[in-house]
């Protein structure tokens, strides 16, 4: 049986539609899984910790990391710490934003 070129185009369009639906579904599922995974990662490392102190990255730490900016460092009572980065690759320090329980905005900028 021979398939006419018009029929081949129709098959191609149908197959692309099926593929695109599966791809969109997989991307949505992946997004949901990624969010769940990273939320779990953050939760296990941060929930229940007590802030011991805050400070800015020192100039020596800044030079060691090759950064132009010095972000706020939050130190916890168990010795762990977190600090914001400009991006996922740690290319420079980043600002922190927050909000008080009464709705006032907070900004913790980077310094040089």
N, C-alpha and C positions, 0 to 999 in steps of 0.2 A: 504494500500500500504506500502510495506516495502522498506526501503532505504538501499542499500548495503553499507558496511563500506567504500568502495572507494568513493561512492557518498557523504557520510558524511564528509569525508576529504575534498572533493572538496567544499562542502557548507561551511565548516569551513574556508577554505582558502579565499573564496570569501567574506565571512562576515568579516574576519579580514582585508581584503583589503579595504572594504567599511568603516569599523571602523577607520582604520589608516588614510584614506583620510580625513574623518570628523575630526578626532583628530588633524591632521596636520593643517587643515584649521582653526579650532578653536584656536589652539596655535598661528597661524600667526595673526588671528584677535585679540586675546588677547594681543599679543605683540604690535600690532599697537594701540590698545585702551589704553594700559598701557602707551605707549610713549606719546600719545595725552593727557592723563589725567595728567601725571607728567609735561609735557611741559606747560600745562595750569596752573597748580599749581605754577610752577616757574615763569611763565610770570606775573601772577596776584600779586605775592609777590615781584618781583624784577624790572620789567620794569618801568622806570621812576624814580626810586629811585636815590638819590644823595649820593655818598660816603662822609661821614663826616670825618671819621678817620679810621686808621688801627692800629692795635696793636697785640701783641701776648697774648695768654691766660696767665693770671697771675699764679704764683705758687699756690696761694690759690684756684683759679678756677680749676687748674689741679688736686690738691688733692681732691677737692670736687667731681669731676667727676671720680676719680679713674684712671686717664690716666697716661701714662708714657711719653707722648709727649705733647708739647705745640704748637698748630697750630696758624696760623694767624687768626685774627678776623677782619672782615670788618663791620664797624658800619655805619649805614645810618642816614641821617638827621632827620628821623622820629622816631629815637630811636630803630629801629629794627637792628638786626645784623645777620650775617651768619659766619660759620666757618666750615672748612672741617673736616670730620671724616674718619677714616680708613675704615669703612664699614657702612651699613645701620642701624646697631644696636648701633652705637656710642661707639664702644669698645675702641677707642683711637683717638687721633688727626691725621689728615692727611695733606699731602703736597698739595699745589696748583701749578698748571702749567698754563702758559698762553703764549701769543704771542703779541708783539707790532704790530702796523699797518704796520711797515716796515719789519715784519717777524722775528724779534729777539725774541728768546725764553726766557721766564721768569720762574724761579723756586722760590717758596716761601716755604722753607723747614720747617719741624717741628724742634723745639728746645727742649732740656730737661729741 
